[in-house]
Amino acid sequence: MPSSSPKPVRCLLVAALSCVLAACGETPAPPAAAAMPASTPEVLATRDALPARDAAQTPVGLDGGAVRDYLVSQYGELAQLQGDWPGTPVADGLGNAPASREICAREAIGSADAPAELVAVCGVPDGAGHVTTALTDFFQLRIVDGAVVADARQHMDSFGSIGDVADVEVRRFGPRLYGFVVEDGFTGQGITVGNASIVLPDAGAFHQAGSLRTSLDNLGAMEGCAERDDCAPDAGYDLAFELTVDMRDATAAVWPLRVHERGEACGRRVDRSHAVPFDGAAGAWRVPPALQRDSGCD
């Protein structure tokens, strides 16, 4: 099964938000840091329910028809594997907002004797405005007695803008642990911030286990001050942050992250790496302040 890829409409929506907010001079609140659960026995139990496999094994997912049947049980007869569908969910716990929904990520994560996959459904609420967040539903699915069931299932509405997110993808974060990376961002007063949130299965649900920057620039603000001829010396910045999973420790239950930060910031070249360890007691990665900042000059 192919991995998820960015949706062009999402890129357009994020770009549109940038223009709207830049024109209005509004600066939305930055994406919140991950909420920290008190303990992780549930996370460990969910992870251990998946089959162990090494990186060389090809993951096995579910039959598409069975997945569509499951989606119909959650969203109604219009739900489908390709394209979007309108309406309100028919299952409890998925919100009650009418929206246009689509599968925004679907990835096989199981083995031949225990097929499983992660599925994300993204919804753009009807009449979404520039400050409207997206509707995101996350599922970890497997087969039980010939039917698709959800080992984990969660509705979230804290990501995105203009009713949508930039991208959602499935990634592997441990020998038996898979989760979602949700990318979104905002622009205000000429400053653009890109963000990635990691969402992991947790005791039959999902929780946000990390939030960190993917990009940071003030190019819009610098263009404005250049037109006015009042730019502060060396005040510009344009930074990118590349997230990778450090898989070298085969015994780790959850792998640490590494982030490569590079670009230009306030008159100097930036090229540095950040280690992001996983806190087992908190059930989340310990993201340093440098990866959650809102200014490139810090």
ABEGO torsion letter per residue (X at the ends): XBBBBBBAAAAAAAAAAAAAAAAAGBBBBBBBBBBBBABAAAAAAAAAABBBBBAABBBBBBBAAAAAAAAAAAAEAABBABEBBBEBBABBGAEABBBBBBBABBBBABBAABBBBBBBBBBBBBGBBAABBBBBBBBBBBBBGGBBBBABBBBBAABEBGGBBABBBBBBABAABBBBBBBBEBBBGGBBBBBBBBBBBBGGBBBBAEBBBABBBAAAAAAAAAAAGABBBGABBBBBBBBBBBAABAABABBBBBBBBBEBBGGBBBBBBBBBBBBAAAGBBBBBAAAABABAAX
